[in-house]
Amino acid sequence: MTDYKVNFQDLKARVGIDDVAYELGYRLDRKAGIGHYIEMVLGDGKEKRDTLIISHPQDKAAQRFFRRNGSKGDVVTLIRENLNSFHVSGKDEWQKIAKVLARFAHMPEPEYREDFEYVKSAGHTKDFDSSRYEVKPINPDKIPTLFAQRGLSDETVRTFAPFIKLVLDKKNENFDGYNIGFPYTKGENKRIRGFEIRGYGGYKSKAAGTDSSNAAWVADLSGGYPNIVKNVFFCESAFDAMAFYQLNRKQL
């Protein structure tokens, strides 16, 4: 198998520091002004954990950032600082950075031999195999920051927590962390037929063998009284459903 690789300069021209910062949870500080520079802040009020001052906000290829403590860099620097947040595999950090850049640039991720070997060893799975995945519940007191990065409040996450899991693929030797899993069922019982999986850095996937034709993620907010249900809403994804609820919960 021949590796498909990428040109870092081409990718850097397509991916802005602000793009990556938004994904990591930074928000634009409009009080600091918008001009030749912008400021992006991680955290709110007294809980500010970091501030990035970014040059050339309208020109992704020319963007650089610096902090008031003197540290500075480009988009690759910011990705390297937060590489563990993006849940990508690779034999070294440069392979991982290339994959992250490709995701943000909406380009095919580079392919490496070890990725091919993993896919081959995992094999094509016709049916969902629950034993392949280690599953645990969301801790309402330790909610993954990915939800906040998607604009979802802790209150919303706690409402949907009974229908969300943390999922680890035991066959993936390149990544041993947990992603967020939305279990697919057929509605008549709680048997899991697969997972919609979300991770940092825009990672989106389905568990191997997920029955996307006959099953779906179901969040029953009736409190155990299905006879009181007046409306059923269908959404493109679990995140979309949660966002819809958050925006409209007072009318639901």
N, C-alpha and C positions, 0 to 999 in steps of 0.2 A: 504493500500500500504506500502511495506517495503522499507525503504530508502536504496539505493545503495550508499555506502560511499567509501572513498579511504584512502589509507595509505600515510600520508604525506612523510614519509621517502622514500618510494618506488618512489613517484613522484619526489621528490627532486633529487634522483639519476639519473633521466632521463632528467631533465631540467636544463640547465646551466644558470648562470647569464647573460652570453653573449647572449644567445638565447632571453631572455626577453629584454635585453638592445637594441638589434637590432630592435626588434618590436617597442620599444618606440622611435626610431629615433637616438639612439647612433650609432657612427661609430668608427671603429678601428683606433687608432692613430699609424700608422706604424713608425712614426718618434721616438716614445717612445721606440721602440724595441719590439720584440716578444720573450719571453723566459719563465722564471718561472712566470712572470707577464705580463699582457697586460693592456693597457689603452684604455678606450672607452670614447669618447667625444660626448656631446650633443651640437650641434651648431657648427658654423664655425668661424675661425679667431677671431676677437675681440668679436664676439657674442657667444663665448663659455659659456654655461649656467651650465654645470656640467661635471665633470670628474670622472669616476669610475676606480679604479685600481683593477684588478681582478687576484686572484691567481689561480694556477692550471688550466690554460686554456684548457688542454687536458683531464681533469678529472671532469666531471660535478658534480659528487657527492661530490667532495672535494672543489668546488669553494667557495670562499668568496670574498667580496669586501670591500674596504675602500676608504675614501676620505681624502684629505689633511687637512680637517677641523676636522678630528678625528672620524667622523661617520663611521660606518661599519655594515656589516650584511651578510646574505646569500640570496638565491634567493627569499625566502618568504619575507624577509625584503624589497627587491626592489619592489616586487609585491604590498605589503601593501602600500608603499610610493606612488604608482601610480595606486591604485585600480580603481579610477574613469575613467582611460583610457581604461579599458578593457570591459566595458559595459556588465557586468554579473549581474544576480539577485541572491538574497539570503537573508535570514533573519538576517545574521550577516556577518562580514568580513571574518570569517573563511570558511563559505560556499562558498563565492565568490572566495577566494584564491584557494580553492580546485578545483573549476571549471576552473580557469585560468591555474593552473598547469596541469590539465588533458588535456586541449587544447594543450598546448605546448608539452606534452608527447605523443600526438596522442592516448590517451586512452578515453574511454567513460566518459563523464562528470557525476559526481555524481548526483543522482536524489533525490530530497527532496519532501515531501508531498505538499508543497506550489506550486512547479513547476507543479505537476500533477493537482492540483486544478485549476491553471491558464489555462493549456491546455484544461481541461474539460470545464471550463467556456467559453473559447473562441470558442470551438467547431470546428468541421471539416467544413471547408468552401469549397463548391464545386466551387462556382464562386467568382471571385475577387470583394470585396466590397470596393470601393474607400473611402466611408465615414468612414471607420475604421481608416484611416490614415490621419494624419495632414502633409501636404506637403508644403515645401517652397523652393525657389531657392537657389543655391549656391551663396554666396557673393564673387565676384572675388577679393575683397580686404581683405577677411578674410577666406582664404582657409583652410579647416580642415587639420591638420598635418598628418592624415592618408595617404594622397596622397604622401607626401614627404617620409614617411616611406616605401612606395612601390617604391620609386625611381622616382616618377613622378614629373616633374617640374611644377612650378606655371604657366608657359606659356602653357604647355600642358593642364593643368586643365582648364585654361581660354578658350582655344579653344573648349573644350568639355562641358563647363559649361552649355550651353543652353539645354543639354541633360542629365543633372544630377540634382537630387533633394536631399534635406534633408528630411528624413521621420521619423515620430514618430507614433508608434503603440498605439492608444488610448485605446486598450483593455489590454495592458500589464501593470498591476499595479505594477510590480516589477522593471520596468525600464522606466523612464519618459524622457529619452533623445532622441536625433536625431541620426539616422544612415544615411549612404550614400545610396541613392536609385537610381538605374538605371531603368527608366521606360520601361516596355515592351509594344510595340504596334504591330499592324499587318501591319503597313506601309502605308495603304491606307488612314488613318486619324490619328489624334493625341489622340484618345481615349486610355487611359492607361488600360492595361490588367493585370498589376501586376508589381512587382519590384524585381530586383536582389538587395539584401541588403548586405552591407559590413559595418563592424565596427571594433573597436580596438581589439587587442588580437587575431587576426585571425578569428573574427566572420564572418560567411558567411551563408546566408539564402535566402529564397524567401518569399515574402509576401504571406499570406494565399490566396489560390485560384488563384495564378499566372498561366496564360495559357502558360506553357513552350513548349507545342507542336505546337502551331500555331502562337505564338508571340515571339518577341525578342527585345533586346535593339538595337535601330537604331540611329546612329549618322550620319546625312547628312551634310557633310562639303562643299556642292556645293554652299553655299551662296544663295540659292533660285533659282539656275539654274541647275536643274537635268539633262537637256539635254547635259551638258558638262561633265558629269560623265563618266570616262573611265574604272574605276576599282571599284569593290565591294569586300571587304575583310570580311571573316567570322572568328571569333575567339571564343575560349572556354569561355571567360568571358569578361566583360567590362574592367577590369584592364588590361587584356592581349591585348585588342584592343588599349587601350591608350598607353601602353608600345610599341607596334608595331609602332604606329604612331610616337611616340617620337624618336625611333631609325631610322625610315626610312622617316621622313617627307620631307627631301630634295630631295628624289627620287620620292615622290608621286605626 
